[in-house]
Amino acid sequence: MYRQSLARDSGMLFVFEVEDTYRFWMKNTYIPLSIAYVDRAGVISDVLEMAPLDTTTRYAPSRPALYALEMNSNWFTADGIKPGDTVKGIPR
């Protein structure tokens, strides 16, 4: 929250205690972001685009996730990353 910018290959990784359908919102977030939800096996279930300062939408995965990775808007698309892809090197 409160970020005005994010370096190209920088992001925020959220690691949860248990898999669940965690919801994110964009209150006080001034830049558009993409979020990828990742399950325990490291498989991306969803990639969603999130609008800056949107306080009404709750961005949720289609199935339980253990991780959420926020990056600049369209970062995943630009790098050809999509649901069904596997993430390596995340804590398990």
C-alpha positions in Angstrom: 0.0 0.0 0.0 0.9 3.6 -0.6 3.5 2.7 -3.3 3.9 5.2 -6.2 6.1 2.8 -8.2 7.5 -0.7 -8.4 10.7 -1.7 -10.2 10.1 -3.9 -13.3 11.2 -7.2 -11.8 10.3 -6.5 -8.2 7.1 -7.7 -6.5 5.5 -8.7 -3.2 5.2 -12.4 -2.2 2.6 -13.3 0.3 3.1 -16.7 2.0 0.1 -18.0 4.0 0.0 -20.6 6.8 -2.7 -22.6 5.1 -4.3 -22.8 1.6 -7.4 -20.7 1.3 -9.2 -18.3 -1.0 -7.5 -15.1 0.2 -8.9 -11.9 -1.2 -6.9 -8.8 -2.0 -8.0 -5.2 -2.6 -6.3 -2.1 -3.8 -7.1 0.4 -1.0 -4.3 3.1 -0.9 -2.4 1.4 -3.7 -1.6 4.0 -6.4 -0.3 1.7 -9.1 -2.0 -1.0 -11.2 -0.9 -4.5 -10.2 -1.2 -8.1 -11.4 -1.6 -10.9 -8.8 -0.9 -14.5 -9.4 -2.3 -17.0 -6.9 -0.2 -20.2 -6.4 -1.2 -23.4 -4.7 0.9 -25.7 -2.5 2.3 -27.6 -5.5 3.6 -24.3 -7.0 0.9 -24.2 -9.8 -0.6 -20.8 -10.7 -4.4 -21.0 -10.5 -5.1 -17.4 -11.5 -3.6 -14.2 -12.8 -5.7 -11.2 -12.2 -5.3 -7.5 -13.0 -6.0 -5.1 -10.2 -7.0 -1.5 -10.6 -5.4 1.2 -8.5 -7.4 2.7 -5.6 -10.2 0.2 -6.1 -11.9 -0.3 -2.7 -14.9 -2.2 -3.9 -13.4 -5.2 -5.8 -12.0 -8.2 -3.8 -9.6 -10.1 -6.0 -9.9 -13.8 -5.1 -8.5 -17.0 -6.6 -10.7 -19.6 -8.2 -9.4 -22.2 -5.8 -7.4 -22.2 -2.5 -3.9 -20.7 -2.7 -0.9 -20.8 -0.4 0.9 -17.9 -2.1 0.1 -14.7 -3.8 2.6 -12.8 -5.9 1.9 -9.1 -6.8 3.8 -7.6 -9.7 3.4 -4.5 -12.0 0.3 -4.7 -14.1 0.6 -7.0 -17.1 4.0 -8.3 -15.9 2.8 -12.0 -16.0 1.3 -11.6 -19.5 4.4 -9.8 -20.9 6.6 -12.7 -19.7 4.2 -15.4 -21.0 3.3 -16.5 -17.5 -0.2 -17.9 -17.2 -2.5 -20.2 -15.1 -1.3 -23.8 -15.2 2.4 -22.7 -15.1 4.6 -23.9 -12.2 6.6 -21.6 -10.0 9.9 -22.9 -8.7 12.0 -21.7 -5.8 9.2 -20.6 -3.5 9.2 -21.6 0.2 7.2 -24.8 0.9 
